[in-house]
Amino acid sequence: MGGAPGEDGEGAGGLRVPAARPPGAPSAPRLDAFRKAVYALGDLTINTGFAALTLLYASYFLTQVAGLRPALAGLVPLIGRFVDAVTDPLMGRISDRTRLPGGRRRPYFLLGAIPYGLGFAALWVDVPFPGELARFVYYAGAYCLFSLAMTVLSVPYLAIQPEMALDYDERTSLNTWRTVGSLVGVILAVALRPVAELFGGGSTGFAAAGVAFGSVLALPWIAVYRVTFERPELRQAGTPDPGFAEGLRLALAHHAFSRLTALYIHGRIAMDIAGALLILYATWWLGRSRDFEWLMLVFLLSVIGALPIWLHVARGREKSRIFAIGCAGWAVFGGALAALEPGCPRWVAFALIPLVGVGYAVVDLMPWSMLGEVIDEDELRTGVRREGLYHGVFTFVRKIAGALGVALAMGVLDLAGFERGGEQPESARQAIRLLTAFGPTVFLLAAIWLARDYPLTRARHAEIVRELERRRGRAGSGGPAP
């Protein structure tokens, strides 16, 4: 996942185009492997929280520990995501317009770290409220506050990516490192339940584990702040900003962005349906609750192992095509989970899960890498760089798609008679089996269809880069920038 071009960009076909800098401005730091690895710690902490909410919170903690019925548990993340509909794009807008000595994005890494850790701890408290409605209100409120703290960190964090990595393939490389960090975060999230059991299990154990994890999640942001950088030439160039409402309208009207958003929504729903149901699949279909953490570990290690391979395969090829291939592979092997029976040998599940992970690896990686080209095309169209706004909208998409996936799955299980603890009725067990195997497939097939004829190809991006560098070169030399 190696080297980087430093402050220069490289277009398609090996064309290297130097980034224009204002006279006297220092060159950008070299984007080497160490810097990428430390940058990835940011998504490690974000995805630890995000994955804990997806894998354990609604489907397990809220139903089995806090005592909410599945339909109410599924509504908790959905309410949080409706709040994100405002806060995520708004945070992107705020970071685009921030003018602080530390930059537009980096100061928020320090501002959001402590609230993020405290908010995570508040989620896992089994509040002693007597009524189910009161408990529901608490968890929905805590979820919204935690999600707000996540927004303050994640939107600027993601928005800084296309500024650090300028060219088509280098963005894939940086996003590969970030994705590895996010997957390590999932591994940490999976460890939450075992850690809770070490603290005594039940409500007391989860509360203690929440405090322990929340304390750790705030720390890496100091290092992320130190290694990230921004490019003054991108901050200073451009025409007057059209304003938040008009900018959001222009972003949503951007054809390539609307296509990318649609395919990412479908891929993300597939990811979160699978993530939310795996613990239920292992517990109530296979009858091996203790296998959940080990299945997740094997799955995530296969995803991490597949990422360098996909990065190699993607060099010189269209990102949308690689995305479609990954979706197809996941749909094929994921559907095979329906054939597993409770009495089947353990090795069968452990052999199948890594094959699903190979396709899964691409579904989250490629859309975030493709977003950088969308932002470049937007600058060419409007003369303004709005990484924050675009990443704010995309971060909301990431969250709302996950919430919709979890709410859909939990709603179906509620109708199928899923209950707290004990044995589940056969209708609930069959629903878990079919949703885990085929629930993602519907959305993966839609994502493949949306990826066809994606307009921002490698060749098109090379044209965009050449024109942007021509404009920046004129602006840097004092000439008019058309």
N, C-alpha and C positions, 0 to 999 in steps of 0.2 A: 504493500500500500504506500510505497516509498515516496520518492523525491518530489520536489516542487520547483517551480520556476522563479521563485522569489517575487520581485515586483513586476516582472514582465508577464504578459499573457501569450498564449499560443492558440492560434485559430486552427480550423480544420485543415488537413493536408500538411501539417507541420509548419504553417506560417506563424512566425513569432512577431507579435506586435507590441512594442514597448508602451507601457502606460504613461501618458503625458502627466507631468507633475508641474505645479506652479514653480516659478523660479525660486531657488533657495530652499525648497521643501525637502526634508530628509527622505531617503528611499524607504520603501516598506520593508519590514523584516522578512527574512527568508522563511517561507512556509515549509519547514522541514518536518521530518517524522516526529520529532519530539514535540514540536509546537502543535501538530495535529493531535497527538495523543493526549496532551494536556487539555486542549480544546474539547476533546471528546468527553472529558470528565463532566462537563456541563450537562450533556444529554444523559450521562449516567445518572445524575441526581434527578433530573426531570423525569426520566423514564422509570426510575425506581418508584417515584410517587404515582406516575400515570399508570404503570403496570399494576401496582398494588391495588389501585382503584378498579382496574379492569378485571384482574384475575381473582381478587379475593373480597373486595369490599361489598359490592352489591349482591353477588351470587353466594357468598359464604358468610362474611362478618355480619352484614345487616340481617340476613335471614336466620343464621344459626346461633349467633351470639347476641345481637341486639334485639332479635325477636320480631322483625318487621315481616309482613307477608310479602311474597315475591313481587307482586305488582307495585307495592309502595317502594320496595327496595330498588326496583328498576326505574322508578320516577326520580329518585334522588339525583343520580348523575344527569338525567335529562334536564332537570331544573337548573343545575349548575351550568349546563351548556347553553341554555337560553340567556343566562347572564353573560356568558362568554361571547355571545353574538354581538354584544356592544363593546365589551372590554378588550377583546383581542384586536379587532381592527383599530380601536381607539388607541391602544397601547402602541401599535405600529405607527400610527400618526404622530403620537407624542414623541417617540424615539426618532422619527424622521426630522422633527423640528427642534430636537434638543440641541443646545449649544453650550456644552460644559467643557472645562479643560480636559476631562478624561475622554471626551468624544460624544457621539450621539447615542451609542449603545452601551458601552462598557460601564458607565456609572451605575446602571441599573443592576448589574451583577452584584454589586455590594449592597445596594438598597433593598433588594428583594430576598437576600439569602436568609436572614433571621426570620422574617415573617413566614417564609416557606417552611422552615423547620418546625416552627411553632404550630403552623396550620396542620401539618401532617400529624403531629402528636394529638391534636384535638379531634381528629377523625375517629380514633380508635378507642375512645372512652365509651363505656357502656353506661349511659346516663341513667340515673335512678328515677326517671319520670314514670308515673304510673300508667299513663295512657299511651297507646300506640301512636296517636296523632301527635302528641307532644314530642315523642322520640323522633318521629319523622321530621318534624319542623327543625329540631336540633341538628339532625344529620344533614338535612338539606342546606341549612345555614352554614354549618361547618364546611361542607363541600364547596359552597360558593366562595367562602373566604379563602380556603386553600387554593381553589382554582384561580382566584384573583392574584394571589402571591405567585403562583406558577406562571401566570401571564406576564407579570412584571419581569420575570427572569427569561422565560422561553422566547418571547417574541423578539426582543433585542438580540438574544443569543443566536437565533436562527437567521435574523436579518443581517448579521455581520458576515455570514458565510460568503455570499457572492462578492463582497468587498475584499475579503481576504484571498479568495481564489477566483481568478479572472477568466480562465479559459474553460472550454467545454469538458475536457477530460480531467483537468485538475479539480474541478468541482465535484466530479464523481469520486475522485480519490478522497477529498476532504469529507464528503458525505459518507464514504465507506468507513472512515475512522469514527465519525460521529455515530454511525449506525452500530458499530462494534461497542462503543460506549453505552448506547441505549440498550443493547442486548445484555451487557453486564448488569445494567440497572434492572432488567427483568429478572435476572438470576437473583439479585439481592431482594427484589420484591417477592419472589417465590420463597425465599428464606424467612419471610416474615412470620409465617405460621409456625415453623419449627422453633424460631426464636421465642415466639409467644409461649410455646409449650415449655421451653427452658425456664421461663419466668413463672411457671405454674399453670399455664393454660387458662382457657376460659376468658372471662372479661378482664380479670386482673392481669393475665399474661399478655393480652393484646394491648392493654393500656401501657404496660411497661415497655413492650416492644415498640409501640408508637413513639414513646419518648426517646428511646435509644436510637431508632432510625432517624427521627426528626433532628436529633443533635448532630448526627453524622452528615445529613444531607446539605447542611448549610456550609460546611467547611471547604469543599472544592472550589467554590466560587472565587475565593481569593486568588488561587492559582490561575483560574480561567481569565480573571481580570488582567493578570500579569502577562499572559502570553498572547492575548488577542490584540489586534491592531485595526485601525481604520485608515483610509486613504483620503487625505485632504483634497486631492484633485477631484474626487467623486462628490465630496460634500459641497464644494464651492461652485462647481459648474452648474449651469441650468437656467431655465426660465422661471418666472415666478410660479410658486406652487398654487394650483387651482383651488385649494381648500379641501377639507376632509370629505364633505358630502360629494363634491364633484369628482375628487380623486377616487373615491370608492366607486362611484358610478362608472368612471373610465376603466377602473380595474375590472369590474364585473362585465363590462362591455368588450373587454379585450378577448378576442376569439381564442387565441392560444391558451390564455389563462382559464377561460371558462371550460375548455376541453380538458385541460390538465386537472382542474378542480373536480370535474365530474368523474374522471377515471380514478383519481385519488380517493374520493369519497367511497366509491364502490370497493376499492381495495382495502381501505381502512375498516369499513364495516365488516368485511370478511375476516380481517385480522382480529377484531375485537369480539366477534361472535365466537370464533375459535378459542380465543384466550379466556373468555368468561366461562365457557362450558367445559374446558378440559378437566378442571377439578371435579365437576359434577360427573363427567364421563368416567373418570378413574374411580370415583367413589361409588356411584349408584348404578353404573352400567357394568364396568369390569369388576366391581366389588373389591377394589384394591386401593383404598384411600391413600395408603402410605406410598404408593407408586407415583402419586401426582408430582411431588417435588423431583423425583428421579427422572420421570418422563420429561418434565420441563427442562431439566438440566441437559439431558441428551438432545432434546429438540433445539435448545438455544446454542449448544456447542456445534451442532450441525449447521445452524444458520451462520454462526461466526466463521466456521470453516469454509462455508460456501462463498462468503463475501469476497475474499481475494480472487477466487476463480471467476466470479461474475465481473469483478473489476477488470480482470485481464480480458475477458470475453468482450466487454463493453468498449474497450479502446478501439477506435476506428469504426465503430458501428453505431447505429441509431439507438438512442436510449429507449424510445417508445417500443421498439421491436424487442429489446431485451426484457422490458417490463411484461409484454404480452406472453413471451415464452415462459417466464417465471410464473405468471398466473395460471397458465395451462398446466404446468407441471404440478403445482399445488392442487388444482382441482382434481386431477387424476388420482394422485396418491391420497389426498384428503378423503375422497369418496370411499376409498377402501376401508376406512375406519368403521363403516357400517357393517362390514363383514365379520368384525371381531366379535366373539362371544365371551360371556363371563368366564367360561371354563377353558378358554384357549391358553396355550403356553405363554408365559410372561414375555419370552423373547420375541414373540410375534409383534406385540405392541412396540417394544423397544427397537425393533428393526424397521417398522413402518414409519414411526414418528420422524426419524432423520430425513427420510425421503420427502416428507411434507415440508420440512425445514429448508431444503434446497430451493424450492420454489418461493417459499415465504420470504426468503432473504431479499428478493428483488422488489417485492411489492411495496415495501416502505422506503427502500433505498432510492430508487430511480425518480419518483415524483419530486422529491426534495432537490435532487440534482438538476432536474429539468426546470425547476422554478427560477434558477439563476438566469437562464436564457430568456425566460418570459420578462424578467426585470430589465434585461438589456434591451429587448425589443420595445418595452414601454418607454425607456429613456429615449430611444430613437424616435418614437412617435410624439412624445410630449416635451422632451428636453429636461425632464425632472427624474431623478432617481428616487424611487419610493420603496426601497427594500422593506422598510418597516411595515408599511401598509399591506403590501403583498404577503409578507410572512405572517402578519396579524390575521389576515383573512384565512390563510392556509392553516395556521395554528387552530383557529376556530373550527375549520373543517375537520382537522384531526380529532378534535375533542367531540364535536357534535356527531360525527360519524360513529365514533366509539360509543357514545351514549345511546344513539339510536340502535346500534347493534345489541348492546346489553339490554336496553328496554324491550326490544323486540323479542329477544330470547327469553327474558324473564316473564314477559307477558304470556308467551306461548306455554311456558312451564306452569304458570299460575292456572291457566285454563286446563292444563293436563293433570292438575291435582297435586303438583309438587308441594311438599310439606316440610316443616321444620323438624330436622332430626329423624331418627328411626328409619324404618323401611319405607320406601316410596312405592306408590301403586304402579302397576305395570304400564299404565298410560304415561306416567311421568318418565319412567325409565326408557320407554321407546321414544318419547319426545327428545330426551337427552341424546340418545344414540343418533337419531336422524338429523337433529339440528347440528350436532358436532360434525357429522360427516358431510352433509349436503347443504347446510345453511350457508357456509361461505361460498359454495360453488355458484349459486345464482349470481352473486355480486362479482365474483371473479370473471364469469363469462361476460357480464356487462362491461367490466373494465377492459377486457380484451377488445370488445367491439368498439369502445370509445378510443382505444389507442391506435386504431387503424388510421392511416393517412394523417398522422399528427403533423401540424404545419411547421413547427419549429425544428427543422432538420439540422444536421451538422453543417451542411452547405449554407443554409440560410443564416445560421448563427455566425459563420465566418464572414458573411457579407455585413451583418450587423456590427461585428467587432471592428471591421475596417472603417466603416462609416463613423462609428463613435470615436475611434482614435483620431480620425481626420478632424472631427469637430473639436475634440479636446486639445489637439495640437494647435489648432487655430486660436482657441481661447487662451492656452498657455503662453502663446507668443504675442498676445495682445491684439490679434486680428479678430474680425467678427466671426462669431460662431452661428451659422445659419440654423 
